[in-house]
Amino acid sequence: MTTGGTAGNGTGGTTGGTASGGASLGGTSTTGGAPPTGGVTGGAMTGGTLGTGGTGGTPTGGTGGTGSTPSGGTGGTSTGGTPSGGAAGSGGRDDPTGGRESGGAGTGGQTGVGGQAGSQTGGGTGTGGRSPSGCVGDVWPTADPTRAGPFQVAADKHVGPLAGDLPDPIYGDEQQRFNVYRPENLAESGYCHPILIWANGYTDNPEPNPPLCVVDSAANKWCGQYLPLMNHLASHGFVVVASLSTATGRGDPLPTIVGLDWILEQAEDPSSPYYHHLDTANIGQLGHSFGGMSTCLSASEPRYKALATICGTSALSGVHTPMLFFCGGRDGTVNCSGVRDTFRTVTDQPAFFINERDSDHGSWVYQGANGVSLSSAAAWFRVHLMGDTENRRYFYGANCTFCTDNRVEVEQNSLMDQ
């Protein structure tokens, strides 16, 4: 816990912001709290100077590969990537003791979704065929992101390598592993499942992890409240790798990158339950609060194809993927204006900003599948990691679904017109 922070209700602390918080059921308190001592507030980084912009490349749009031929079908070709260059600024380093250097706001070129696998014949949307991991699967059909997906959800808990900077705000000198939220029967699903890397808010976990991470209103403890989001994404077919570190924006490498490296190794390990069941060409990351800052810090990771942040950002450098920005209009911990400012730095990749007017720093997680946060996350990653073109209507075009939703205020950058 940071000096001067307040725990529990997530309201702003004195020195360094809220160290731990959680969203109470039906309350206005927060999940995850704010970054520790000198952390980001709404995306405006302090304590450093802007990185010098480098010279961005001008990558050529990816050319769709030829799909495999399942059950006698004819392999198709996938859509190539969007060619876009950009000036990449030098990224800042996380300094939890007081301020962080701001990275440049440049962006890099985008790798197109679908350039690695052809679409199979027989209907449906999205990419199919063989992924680089050796997985062979069907084309993803469209699905309604405002409802639970078609898959029963299972969780593999306390698996994978140790990860996280020490001391951990909750677990002290004990490093934590990962939970993986996934469709129950990966081997029988018939699909190659995209990977999502999750980053917790500060002092939080994807679900309670007793005895130190619990939800106990009498003791003013609110650790482990993201399970509705984990389950919603897994029900739609994503394999969600969630670190149990409670400081996901710290460490070298970051806990999220440790998890990413591990799950990709599992995809090639014949003894692993994930072996040849994952779409290792379609990987995204999302995070909340301090985890949103962590997502921004790793935005240049070349293996990512899409990103999303919830109520938390930092200066961006090397963005090369579509990016979704969500904030709560009643958030007293991370102000929407700062999240919007960071969103506006993304000009060379598709970017979408959502302000859910009546949400605070944590209440968004309890609003169900039809809530703005859960449905937008599912739709965003279905579009960009599954090729679910039907769900583009939620974000793209002047009359997009969220554009006309009275629960939200939205903003699209110039690449969201079509």
C-alpha positions, 0 to 999 in steps of 0.5 A: 500500500502506498503512502497516503493512499486510502483503501476500500472505497477507491476515492482519491487519496492524498499522496500518491492516489488510492492504493487499493480499492474495489467495486462494491456490489451496487456501490460507487467504490472502485475495483483495483484502485489507482496507481501507487505514489506518483502514478498516472491520473487519467492518462496524463503522465508526470515526472518526465519528458516526452521521448523523442519521436523516431522515424516510423516505417511504412509497412506494407499491408499483410497479404492473406495466406491461403487457408487450409482445406478442412474436410474437403473444403476449399481454402480461401484467403484472408484480409491483409493488414492495413498499411500505415506508418507512424513516428514511434516515440521512445517509451517511458519506464515505470517508476513507482516511487514518484512519477514516470517518464512519458514516452513519445506519442508516436505510433507504428504500422499496423499488422493486419488481422487475418494475414496469417490464415485463410478463411475456409469455405462454408460460411461464417466470418473471421479467420480460419485454417491453420494458425502458426501454432499448428492449430487447425480450426473452423471459421468463427461465426458471429455472436452477440457480444451483449450476451454470454457466448456459446462456451461453458467456462473453465478456469485453470488456477495458479498455473504457469511461471512466477511473475510480478515485481517484489514486494507485491502490494498484497502478497509481499515477498511471495510471487504469484502465478496465473489463472487462465479462463477458457472454454471448457472443452478446448479439444472438442470446440473445433476452433483455434482460440485467440489469446487475451492477456489481462492486467489487474488494477493495483492491489487486485486479482481476477477473482478472490485468492484467499486468504490475502485477496478477498472481498470482505466489506466488514474488513474493507477489503475488495480484492478479486472482482473481475470475474464477470469480465473474465467469464464473459470473454472466455464464454465467447471463445477467448483464452484469457491469461490473467496474472495474479500479481497485484502490480501489473504495471511493474516488473521487467519483464512485466507480468503480462509479458511473462504470461504471454511467453508462457502461453505461447510455449504451452501452445507448442507443448504436446503435454499441455491442454492448450497444445494446438488449440490456440490461435497464436497469431491473434493475441490481445491485451486489456487491463483496468486502472494500473492494468490499463497503464500496463497495457499502454506500457506494452503497446509496442509488443509486436505479438499483439493485434488489438488492445483495450484499456479500462479506466487507466492509461499512460503515454503511448509509444509504438502503437501498431494495433487497433485500440479501445479506450473505456472510462467512467463518467463518474470516476473520481480516480481516473478522469475521463478527460485524461483517457480521452487525451491519450486516445487522441494521440492514436492517429495511425491505427483505428481507435475508439473512445467510450465514456460510460456516463453513469459508471465509476472506477469499478461499477462497470464490472457488475452491469452484466453482459449487456453492460457497456464495458463487457459488451464492448470488450467482447465486440472489440476483440471479436472484430479484431481477433476473430474477424467477426465483421458483423460486430464492426457495426458497434464501432465503425461508421458514423451511425455505429451502435455505440455512437447512438447509445444514450448510455455513452459518449463516444469519439472515433478517430479518422480510421473508424469511418468505414 
